[in-house]
Amino acid sequence: MTSTQTSAGSLIREWRTRRRMSQLDLAMEAEISQRHLSFVESGRAAPSRDMVLHLAEQLSIPLRQRNQLLLAAGFAPSFGERSLGDATLAPAMAAVEIVLKGHEPFPALAVDRHWNLVSANAAIAPFLADVSEASLLTPPVNVLRLSLHPGGVAPRIVNLAEWRTHLLERLKHQNDASGDPVLIDLERELRSYPSGLKGSRPAPVEPNAIVHPLRLAHGDQVLSFISTITVFGTPLDVTLSELAIESFFPADEQTRTVLVRLAKERAELS
């Protein structure tokens, strides 16, 4: 979807279709007439800047794509896009580092919109042990590729089939929301990797389970994690809106004990 090739009306229609909304649904949400929306989508009416932003809000269009929509409608972008090293983003990046450091001795990492590693805390080390494909650790490090590639972390993921399904579903949901061609290609690549099923179906979910854990072999032990995703609230910068922090928590006491011990060992070596 490029603004130089696509009209604002067709982009709005494409996003409406992506969100599985009828014209009537969107018109009601936006509190405008279906006739006016139809004219906007067909190009018979030119939307104002405020109308473009209003429809984009109702459609939950990401900030990057809102800028594209504004350009297609003949308006300047509303949302800035800075590099992560830009001085104006320094307070936000400092907040990211505080969150990552504060989460130790448990692992946490920050990624950009393409799941490339931005930063990580020291507790991420157990995830990277025994990665046989060195290129996977060459920046930019894509954490989804690193996780599922047979030369990456995948051979040590005890429940690879379930975790792979979880990551692919998350990526598919992100693709449905953004339509990013880079992520679409990444999803296609990841689906080509071994599934870990070995001719069998994924294990059924335990009746008392609350989330899908990540179970990672570490020496003769199995570490079990649950995770959360954190994003910035009400960002006005494109880059910041696409930054996410994934924090891993021990799902059992054994994992907690091992992570605390590893942290003490790192502190003694430093």
C-alpha positions as CSV (number, residue, x, y, z in Angstrom):
1,M,0.0,0.0,0.0
2,T,2.0,3.0,-1.2
3,S,0.6,6.5,-1.2
4,T,2.0,7.3,-4.6
5,Q,0.0,4.5,-6.3
6,T,-3.2,4.3,-4.2
7,S,-5.9,6.8,-3.5
8,A,-7.0,7.7,0.0
9,G,-10.4,6.2,-0.6
10,S,-9.1,2.9,-1.8
11,L,-6.8,2.7,1.2
12,I,-9.7,3.4,3.6
13,R,-11.7,0.7,1.8
14,E,-8.7,-1.7,2.1
15,W,-8.3,-1.1,5.8
16,R,-12.1,-1.4,6.3
17,T,-12.0,-4.8,4.6
18,R,-9.0,-5.8,6.6
19,R,-10.9,-5.0,9.8
20,R,-13.9,-7.0,8.5
21,M,-16.2,-4.0,8.7
22,S,-19.0,-3.1,6.3
23,Q,-19.5,0.5,5.1
24,L,-22.4,0.7,7.5
25,D,-20.3,-0.5,10.4
26,L,-17.6,2.0,9.8
27,A,-20.1,4.8,9.1
28,M,-21.8,4.2,12.4
29,E,-18.6,4.0,14.3
30,A,-17.4,7.3,12.7
31,E,-20.8,8.9,13.1
32,I,-21.0,9.9,9.5
33,S,-23.5,8.8,6.8
34,Q,-22.9,5.7,4.8
35,R,-23.4,7.7,1.6
36,H,-20.6,10.1,2.5
37,L,-18.3,7.2,3.3
38,S,-19.2,5.6,0.0
39,F,-18.3,8.8,-1.8
40,V,-15.0,9.0,0.0
41,E,-14.0,5.4,-0.8
42,S,-15.0,5.8,-4.5
43,G,-13.2,9.1,-4.8
44,R,-16.3,11.1,-5.5
45,A,-15.6,13.1,-2.3
46,A,-12.3,14.3,-1.0
47,P,-12.0,13.8,2.8
48,S,-10.6,16.6,5.0
49,R,-7.5,16.0,7.0
50,D,-9.6,15.7,10.2
51,M,-11.9,13.1,8.5
52,V,-8.9,11.1,7.4
53,L,-7.5,11.0,10.9
54,H,-11.0,10.3,12.3
55,L,-11.5,7.3,10.0
56,A,-8.0,6.1,10.7
57,E,-8.7,6.1,14.4
58,Q,-11.9,4.1,14.0
59,L,-10.0,1.6,11.9
60,S,-7.1,1.4,14.4
61,I,-4.6,2.0,11.6
62,P,-1.0,2.1,12.9
63,L,0.7,5.5,12.9
64,R,3.0,4.6,10.0
65,Q,0.1,3.7,7.8
66,R,-1.9,6.8,9.0
67,N,0.9,8.9,7.5
68,Q,0.6,7.0,4.3
69,L,-3.1,7.6,4.3
70,L,-2.6,11.3,4.8
71,L,-0.1,11.5,2.0
72,A,-2.5,9.7,-0.3
73,A,-5.2,12.3,0.6
74,G,-2.8,15.1,-0.2
75,F,-1.9,16.1,3.3
76,A,1.4,16.2,5.2
77,P,2.1,13.4,7.7
78,S,1.0,14.0,11.3
79,F,3.3,11.7,13.1
80,G,7.1,12.1,13.2
81,E,9.5,9.2,12.7
82,R,12.8,9.4,14.4
83,S,15.7,7.0,14.7
84,L,16.1,5.2,18.1
85,G,19.3,7.2,18.7
86,D,17.5,10.6,18.2
87,A,18.0,12.9,21.2
88,T,14.2,13.5,21.4
89,L,13.7,9.8,22.1
90,A,16.3,9.6,24.8
91,P,13.8,9.7,27.7
92,A,11.8,6.9,26.1
93,M,14.9,4.8,25.4
94,A,16.1,5.4,29.0
95,A,12.7,4.2,30.2
96,V,13.2,1.0,28.1
97,E,16.6,0.4,29.7
98,I,15.2,0.9,33.2
99,V,12.4,-1.6,32.5
100,L,14.9,-4.2,31.1
101,K,17.4,-3.7,33.9
102,G,14.7,-3.7,36.6
103,H,13.3,-7.0,35.3
104,E,16.5,-8.9,36.2
105,P,17.2,-11.6,37.2
106,F,14.5,-12.5,34.7
107,P,15.0,-12.1,30.9
108,A,13.5,-9.2,29.0
109,L,14.1,-7.7,25.6
110,A,12.9,-4.8,23.4
111,V,12.1,-5.2,19.7
112,D,11.1,-3.0,16.8
113,R,8.2,-3.5,14.4
114,H,10.0,-6.2,12.5
115,W,11.0,-8.1,15.7
116,N,14.6,-7.0,15.4
117,L,16.4,-6.8,18.7
118,V,16.8,-3.3,20.0
119,S,18.1,-4.1,23.5
120,A,18.1,-6.9,26.1
121,N,19.1,-7.4,29.7
122,A,21.9,-9.7,30.9
123,A,19.4,-12.4,31.9
124,I,18.7,-13.2,28.3
125,A,21.9,-15.2,28.2
126,P,20.3,-18.7,28.8
127,F,18.2,-18.2,25.6
128,L,21.3,-17.7,23.5
129,A,23.4,-20.6,24.8
130,D,24.3,-23.2,22.1
131,V,23.1,-21.2,19.1
132,S,24.9,-23.0,16.3
133,E,24.1,-20.6,13.4
134,A,26.3,-17.6,14.1
135,S,24.6,-15.4,11.5
136,L,21.5,-15.5,13.6
137,L,23.3,-13.4,16.2
138,T,24.7,-10.9,13.7
139,P,22.8,-7.6,13.9
140,P,20.1,-6.9,13.2
141,V,19.1,-9.9,15.2
142,N,15.5,-11.0,14.4
143,V,14.2,-12.6,17.6
144,L,11.5,-14.7,15.9
145,R,14.0,-16.1,13.4
146,L,16.4,-16.7,16.2
147,S,13.7,-18.5,18.1
148,L,12.4,-20.9,15.4
149,H,15.4,-21.4,13.1
150,P,16.8,-25.0,13.5
151,G,20.2,-23.4,14.1
152,G,18.9,-21.1,16.7
153,V,17.0,-21.6,19.9
154,A,14.5,-24.1,18.5
155,P,16.4,-27.3,19.2
156,R,16.3,-26.4,23.0
157,I,12.6,-25.5,23.1
158,V,11.0,-28.5,24.7
159,N,7.5,-27.6,23.5
160,L,8.6,-26.3,20.1
161,A,5.3,-27.3,18.3
162,E,3.2,-25.3,20.8
163,W,5.5,-22.3,21.0
164,R,5.9,-22.2,17.2
165,T,2.2,-22.1,16.8
166,H,1.9,-19.3,19.4
167,L,4.6,-17.2,17.7
168,L,3.1,-17.7,14.2
169,E,-0.4,-16.8,15.5
170,R,1.0,-13.7,17.1
171,L,2.8,-12.7,13.9
172,K,-0.3,-13.4,11.7
173,H,-2.3,-11.2,14.0
174,Q,0.3,-8.4,13.6
175,N,0.2,-8.9,9.8
176,D,-3.6,-8.7,9.8
177,A,-3.3,-5.4,11.7
178,S,-0.5,-3.8,9.8
179,G,-0.2,-5.4,6.3
180,D,3.6,-4.9,6.5
181,P,5.2,-6.7,3.6
182,V,8.4,-7.4,5.5
183,L,6.4,-9.2,8.2
184,I,4.5,-11.1,5.6
185,D,7.8,-12.4,4.1
186,L,9.0,-13.2,7.7
187,E,5.9,-15.2,8.4
188,R,6.3,-17.1,5.2
189,E,9.9,-17.9,6.1
190,L,9.2,-19.0,9.6
191,R,6.4,-21.3,8.4
192,S,9.0,-23.1,6.3
193,Y,11.1,-24.1,9.4
194,P,10.6,-27.5,11.0
195,S,7.5,-27.6,13.1
196,G,8.7,-29.9,15.8
197,L,5.6,-32.0,15.4
198,K,7.4,-35.1,14.0
199,G,4.2,-36.5,12.6
200,S,2.2,-35.9,15.8
201,R,-0.3,-33.2,16.8
202,P,0.6,-30.6,19.4
203,A,0.1,-31.7,23.0
204,P,-3.4,-30.7,24.4
205,V,-3.5,-27.7,26.7
206,E,-3.6,-28.7,30.3
207,P,-7.0,-28.1,31.9
208,N,-5.5,-25.8,34.6
209,A,-3.2,-23.9,32.3
210,I,-3.5,-20.1,32.2
211,V,-1.1,-19.4,29.4
212,H,1.2,-21.2,26.9
213,P,4.6,-21.4,28.6
214,L,7.9,-21.4,26.9
215,R,9.8,-24.5,28.1
216,L,13.6,-24.2,27.4
217,A,16.2,-26.9,28.0
218,H,19.1,-25.6,30.0
219,G,21.7,-28.3,30.8
220,D,19.9,-31.1,32.5
221,Q,17.0,-28.9,33.6
222,V,14.0,-27.4,31.9
223,L,13.3,-23.7,32.4
224,S,9.6,-22.7,32.1
225,F,8.5,-19.1,31.3
226,I,5.4,-17.0,30.8
227,S,5.7,-13.6,29.1
228,T,4.1,-10.2,28.8
229,I,4.3,-7.6,26.1
230,T,4.6,-3.9,27.0
231,V,4.2,-0.9,24.6
232,F,4.2,2.8,25.1
233,G,0.8,4.4,25.8
234,T,-0.5,7.1,23.4
235,P,2.7,7.5,21.4
236,L,2.9,10.3,18.7
237,D,6.1,9.1,17.1
238,V,6.0,6.2,14.6
239,T,9.2,4.5,15.8
240,L,8.1,4.7,19.4
241,S,4.7,3.3,18.6
242,E,6.3,0.2,17.1
243,L,8.6,-0.5,20.0
244,A,7.7,-3.4,22.3
245,I,9.2,-5.0,25.4
246,E,8.7,-8.7,26.1
247,S,9.3,-9.7,29.7
248,F,9.7,-13.3,30.7
249,F,8.7,-14.5,34.1
250,P,9.5,-17.9,35.8
251,A,6.5,-20.2,35.6
252,D,7.8,-22.4,38.4
253,E,10.0,-22.2,41.4
254,Q,12.8,-24.3,39.8
255,T,13.1,-21.7,37.0
256,R,13.2,-18.9,39.5
257,T,15.9,-20.6,41.5
258,V,18.1,-21.2,38.4
259,L,17.7,-17.6,37.1
260,V,18.7,-16.2,40.5
261,R,21.7,-18.4,40.7
262,L,22.8,-17.4,37.1
263,A,22.5,-13.8,38.0
264,K,24.7,-14.3,41.1
265,E,27.3,-16.0,39.0
266,R,27.3,-13.2,36.4
267,A,27.8,-10.7,39.3
268,E,30.7,-12.6,40.7
269,L,32.4,-12.6,37.2
270,S,31.9,-8.9,36.6
